[in-house]
């Protein structure tokens, strides 16, 4: 990417811009870093059991669960999962380490194969196949095929840990010569969640079976969707021969990943379910269903834009509106007027007679004007929207933090708004560089 002198000046005069310049220039190092990281894997990590975590949804939480199960440090906010950042992550694994875990993401065809040759995984964990990146990867079969490249590159003595409840992921068992272990709720899985009690706000109590043995874990993560990372972690821990009790103890201590079904208590006794990191349609449905099962004084859904929408925009938003009416007592739309109209149409077509969708506007601060003084003890507020909307700022404002940034869309590489130097001051007329 080339910049004019005016654009470079705008970048270097604020801390976020300087960071973005470094990140974007770092991406140019990929042709150099890829062979360097591949050589490092061969020469410095020859006996390291390398685990790659891939899939459309749940990669970060699953990567953290696998790291916990293997006794490795667990990052609170996972690092970048593609291009130069992935190579950097591989290069930071200490020489002759026993294990390493990497989250791997792609958005274009052919990249997963390149990543696989660089990483040379011994174990590949696949979470799920969803519609994200359907514009670049095509049909579900095309998305599946791209993700499966990390399974195909496993050695004969390797291991594929697959979500057996997802037919696209289960299909990958025929794409590898490695051993396959499946996990999920279905009875045919090798590691099966037999019983799950979702206990708000404490987390899930999961009883699962491995062969003829049954185990129970009290997880700090909440909702059926958060059972899968725990089961994947168990599978990885078993694969490397770790003691089951140590694996379960480590997974029981694992906190939710920021922005992914993160449970936050406000000072006034209300709760926020922060699932704002990603807004794909499958994750929107999942988080709304979780909200609908929470015992609460009022269930309030703050709904931003759906990310990478498959099919008709109107049809997608109508489905969201209908489900929000059934799962929430009130919905606040943070999106365009047109999208809000479709949400209202869906809510009106639901089985709930008094379903209401309030259009706040396009920014987090518009929703805050409606919510700030209204949320009370016992309420649960779900935050869900497109990643670039950064609805985390609404959570921070509800917590009493000073939030001056009011960008409607932000593509900054900073993973959480808490870490952004522009959070408090905002841009104040400066050229926006993200």
Number of C-alpha atoms within 10 A of each C-alpha: 5 6 10 8 9 9 14 15 14 16 22 15 13 17 12 20 21 16 16 19 15 11 15 13 13 14 14 13 14 19 11 11 21 22 14 15 23 21 15 19 23 14 12 17 22 15 15 19 18 22 24 25 27 29 27 21 19 20 24 26 28 27 27 30 32 32 24 27 30 28 16 16 9 18 13 14 14 17 15 18 20 20 22 23 18 23 26 19 18 22 19 10 19 13 15 14 14 16 19 22 23 28 23 23 21 21 17 15 16 14 16 24 18 14 24 20 16 22 26 22 28 23 27 29 31 30 26 23 21 20 20 23 21 17 14 13 20 15 15 16 12 14 26 21 22 21 27 24 22 28 34 20 23 23 16 11 10 20 23 28 27 29 29 27 19 17 11 20 23 20 14 22 21 11 15 20 17 21 15 19 21 24 31 24 20 16 14 12 19 19 24 22 25 16 13 18 14 21 17 16 16 13 20 22 20 21 16 22 19 15 10 5 7 13 14 15 17 20 25 21 31 24 21 18 14 20 23 23 26 29 26 28 27 24 24 27 23 15 15 14 9 15 12 14 11 15 23 21 15 20 28 21 14 19 18 20 23 20 22 22 25 19 26 16 15 18 12 13 12 19 22 22 25 23 24 30 23 21 26 24 22 16 21 26 17 14 25 24 18 19 22 20 14 19 14 18 13 18 25 26 27 27 29 29 25 24 20 16 20 17 8 9 14 18 16 18 25 24 19 22 30 22 22 34 28 17 23 24 19 20 26 25 29 27 23 15 14 11 22 26 20 21 32 24 19 24 27 19 16 18 12 16 10 12 21 19 25 17 23 23 18 19 22 25 23 17 22 17 11 14 18 15 9 9 19 17 15 16 20 26 26 28 30 33 28 21 22 18 26 29 29 23 25 24 22 16 16 20 16 12 14 13 18 16 20 19 17 16 15 16 13 18 14 14 17 15 18 15 9 16 14 17 18 14 12 15 16 11 6 11 15 15 20 13
